[in-house]
Amino acid sequence: MKKVHPNADGAGRLSSSKEEEAVLTVWKRSLLFNCNGFTVFDAKGDLVFRVDNYMQGHKGSILLMDANGEPLLTIRRKKMSLGLVENWLVYEGEETMATPRFSVKKSVNILNNKCLAYVIGGDRTKKIVYEIEGSYSQRRCAVLGDNRRLAAEIRRKEGGGGVVLGTDVFRLIVQPNNIRRDIAMALVILLDQMF
């Protein structure tokens, strides 16, 4: 059986930039039995993040945890009266009564079909801080920040010999100068909920 986490050799090598990009392997499986979720490994094969979702249909909060089970971010669907546009709120830690760190809105613009979602800052300006483009179903997305600078990227993972793995195992490449790793993973969780 092939390992789902990347090896330190080959494609798992980190680039040498100001701050090295993080190459994470995302496995759309929970470590716990009978749970929906994600398990995320770093380039060394160490557990970085996990999501264990016990709820059917994801109607409650989704908690992104570190390897030790400590809460990093809480994701909650915003209740809308019309339900035409999906909107999600993301909070630091397990707190959901404070001001959200940011919100994510699914794009419904038929003129810009490349855009999947917008990430809007939690401050009062409500400025778009990231735009997500591509195809989540094909695991080919880019998270773009200011001046369309690449912040994170979702790519299909290749196994040994160039064999492309299924859509339940993929890479999340994070540019730490442009986005935090936990926020990039929260965006993956949200894309999975939306699409």
C-alpha positions in Angstrom: 0.0 0.0 0.0 1.3 3.4 -0.9 1.8 6.1 1.8 -0.5 9.0 1.6 2.0 11.4 3.2 4.8 12.9 1.1 8.4 11.7 1.4 11.2 14.2 2.0 12.7 13.4 -1.4 11.5 14.4 -4.9 8.4 16.5 -5.0 8.3 16.7 -1.2 11.4 19.0 -1.1 10.8 22.5 -0.1 11.9 25.4 -2.2 14.5 27.8 -0.9 12.8 31.2 -0.7 12.6 33.9 1.9 10.4 31.6 4.0 10.0 28.1 2.5 6.7 27.0 1.1 4.9 24.3 3.1 4.0 21.2 1.0 1.2 19.4 2.9 -0.6 16.2 2.0 -4.3 16.3 2.6 -6.1 13.0 3.1 -9.9 13.3 3.0 -10.3 10.8 5.9 -10.6 11.2 9.6 -8.2 9.3 11.9 -11.3 8.3 13.9 -13.7 5.5 12.9 -17.1 6.6 11.5 -16.2 10.3 11.1 -16.0 12.6 8.2 -12.9 14.7 8.2 -9.4 15.4 7.0 -5.9 14.3 8.1 -3.0 16.5 7.0 0.7 15.6 6.9 3.8 17.7 6.4 6.7 16.9 4.0 8.3 14.7 6.7 5.1 12.6 7.1 4.2 14.1 10.5 0.6 14.9 11.4 -0.1 18.7 11.2 -3.8 19.1 11.2 -6.9 17.0 11.6 -10.7 17.5 11.3 -13.0 14.9 12.9 -16.6 15.7 12.1 -19.2 13.6 13.8 -22.2 15.3 12.4 -24.1 14.0 9.4 -24.6 16.7 6.8 -22.1 19.1 8.4 -24.9 21.2 9.9 -22.9 22.3 13.0 -19.5 23.7 13.5 -16.4 22.2 12.0 -13.3 22.4 14.1 -9.7 22.4 12.6 -7.3 21.0 15.2 -3.6 20.7 15.4 -1.8 17.3 15.7 -2.5 17.2 19.5 -6.2 17.9 19.1 -6.0 21.6 20.2 -8.6 23.8 18.4 -7.1 26.2 15.9 -10.1 27.5 13.9 -13.9 27.0 14.1 -15.9 27.1 10.8 -19.6 27.7 11.0 -22.2 28.3 8.2 -23.8 31.7 8.4 -27.6 31.4 8.4 -29.1 33.2 5.5 -32.7 34.1 5.0 -32.9 33.3 1.3 -30.2 30.7 1.1 -29.1 31.8 -2.4 -25.4 32.4 -1.5 -23.4 30.2 0.8 -21.6 32.2 3.4 -19.3 30.8 6.1 -17.7 32.3 9.2 -14.3 31.3 10.6 -13.3 32.0 14.2 -10.0 31.7 16.0 -9.9 28.6 18.3 -13.2 27.3 19.6 -14.7 30.8 20.0 -17.8 31.5 18.0 -19.2 34.5 20.0 -16.3 36.8 19.1 -15.9 38.7 15.8 -15.1 36.2 13.0 -11.5 36.2 11.8 -12.8 36.1 8.2 -15.8 35.0 6.2 -16.0 33.0 2.9 -18.7 33.5 0.3 -19.3 31.2 -2.6 -19.1 33.0 -5.9 -22.3 33.0 -8.0 -21.1 35.4 -10.6 -21.9 33.9 -14.0 -19.6 36.4 -15.7 -16.5 35.1 -13.8 -16.8 31.4 -13.7 -13.2 30.9 -12.7 -13.8 32.3 -9.2 -15.1 29.7 -6.7 -15.2 31.8 -3.6 -14.1 35.1 -2.0 -12.5 35.4 1.4 -13.5 38.6 3.2 -11.6 40.0 6.2 -13.4 40.0 9.5 -12.6 43.7 10.2 -15.1 46.5 9.5 -13.8 47.2 6.0 -15.2 43.8 4.7 -12.4 43.9 2.1 -11.8 40.8 -0.1 -8.4 39.5 1.1 -8.3 36.3 -1.1 -10.0 35.0 -4.2 -10.1 31.3 -4.9 -10.0 30.2 -8.5 -10.0 26.8 -10.3 -11.8 23.5 -9.9 -12.1 21.9 -6.5 -13.6 18.7 -7.9 -10.4 18.3 -10.0 -8.2 19.4 -7.0 -6.7 22.2 -9.1 -7.2 25.6 -7.2 -5.3 28.7 -6.5 -5.8 31.1 -3.5 -4.8 34.5 -4.7 -4.1 37.5 -2.5 -3.1 41.1 -3.1 -2.1 41.8 -6.7 -3.2 38.3 -7.5 -0.1 36.9 -5.7 -0.3 33.2 -5.1 -0.9 32.4 -1.4 -1.8 28.7 -1.6 -2.5 26.0 -4.2 -4.4 22.8 -4.3 -2.9 20.1 -6.7 -3.5 16.5 -7.3 -0.9 14.2 -5.7 1.2 11.9 -7.7 2.3 8.6 -6.4 5.4 6.7 -7.4 6.0 6.4 -11.2 3.8 9.4 -12.0 0.6 7.7 -11.0 -2.0 10.3 -10.1 -3.9 9.4 -6.9 -7.6 9.8 -6.4 -9.3 13.0 -5.3 -9.3 12.0 -1.6 -5.5 12.6 -1.4 -4.0 15.8 -2.7 -1.4 18.5 -2.0 -1.8 21.8 -0.4 1.1 24.1 -1.1 1.2 27.1 1.2 3.3 30.3 0.7 3.8 31.3 4.4 4.7 34.8 3.4 1.2 35.2 2.0 -1.1 33.1 4.2 -1.1 31.0 7.4 -1.1 27.3 7.0 -4.2 26.8 9.2 -6.1 29.4 7.2 -5.2 27.7 4.0 -6.4 24.4 5.4 -9.7 26.1 6.5 -10.2 27.2 2.9 -9.8 23.6 1.8 -12.5 22.5 4.3 -14.8 25.2 3.1 -14.3 24.3 -0.6 -15.1 20.8 0.3 -18.4 21.9 2.0 -19.3 24.2 -0.9 -18.5 21.8 -3.8 
